[in-house]
Amino acid sequence: MKAAATLKKYLKPIVGIVGLAVVIAWSGGFLAKKVKPAKLEVLPGLALPADAETIELKEENMPVRVEVVGTTASEEKINLSARIPAYVREVLASAGDRVKKGQTLLTLDDRDIRQKLAAAEAQLVQAKTEFERAQQLFDKQATTDQALTAARSMFTAAQAQVEEVKVMLTYAQVESPIDGVVTDRRIEAGDLANPGMLLLAVYDPARMRLEAPVPVRLIDRLALGQEVEVALERPARVVKGTVAEIVSEVESASRTQLVKVHLDGVNGDVLPGTFGRLWVAAEPRAGLFVPASAVVQIGQLTYVQEARDGRALRRLVKTGPAHDGRVEILSGLRAGNQIVVNPVREE
């Protein structure tokens, strides 16, 4: 009985230890069948659909267009300045207003001129009276021919003085010389306008041009009357243009010549100073080109998908300018690569 009690006392701890050892061995995989380590094969890229369209890259000569940055300006911009010293009475137009030819844009204080006109007219009346009196006396042979000539001269001078003051009176009203848009307003009511001082400027929005400094090496590619393409920033579109002027002076610092291109089809929606690009054709050169649809942009990364062994593999590339729906590949690919025209969507 004593032996049985002793066995029962130590049986539970022994069973517990054995059970714990079994659990540890099972958790560690010691009781499972051993599998030898091997390399898991993972296919690169994405599965290429059976109907995926691909093209083979080939080196080809393509026309090269060089981008020249320029800005727009009106072909007719007129600066309006004061012709007499006077205070501004009223400004009738603001920058951005559309005005008609002959429309009054501002008026100057003309009180001094009107006083001069009244004095000149009074002198004219007196000179006319003296001339008529001298004419009557001369007809009666009561005065000399010299006296008549002097009276006639005074009358003519008085007439000229009145006309001169009347012309000065018109200077008190500044009118628009063309149909256009007001810009560069530099004066307010109450300011003193001095002769030659810029008051306003008016430009014709229907006659715009792009002024671009073209490198000397490309000048021979342009000629007067030549049709070119211009890409505008605002509104964002490409318009046709005609080379209207090539300034015959080289800017020594940049080695460029200013080229002025008349913009066709502009309807007043292009503002002066708008950023634009002039495309100048250069010597053709060999290059690799892919459809624009094949190029994918993610952040700062640009890539295409190469078709190989039924898979679409991502290839990082560096691209050049796009033209006619195609993009030049500068690096990352070579002739003979098969490119997916419409990249497989990556989930």
Secondary structure, DSSP 4 states (H G I P E B T S, - for coil): -HHHHHHHHHHHHHHHHHHHHHHHHHHTTTTSPP----PPP---SEEPPTT--EEE---EEEEEEEEEEEEEEES-EEEEEBSS-EEEEEE---TT-EE-TT-EEEEE--HHHHHHHHHHHHHHHHHHHHHHHHHHHHHTT-S-HHHHHHHHHHHHHHHHHHHHHHHHHHTTEEE-SSSEEEE-----TTPEE-BT-EEEEEE-TTSEEEEEEEEHHHHTT--TT-EEEEEETTTTEEEEEEEEEEEEEEETTTTEEEEEEEETT--S---TT-EEEEEEEEEEEEEEEEEGGG-EEETTEEEEEEEETTEEEEEE-EEEEEETTEEEEEES--TT-EEESSPPPP-
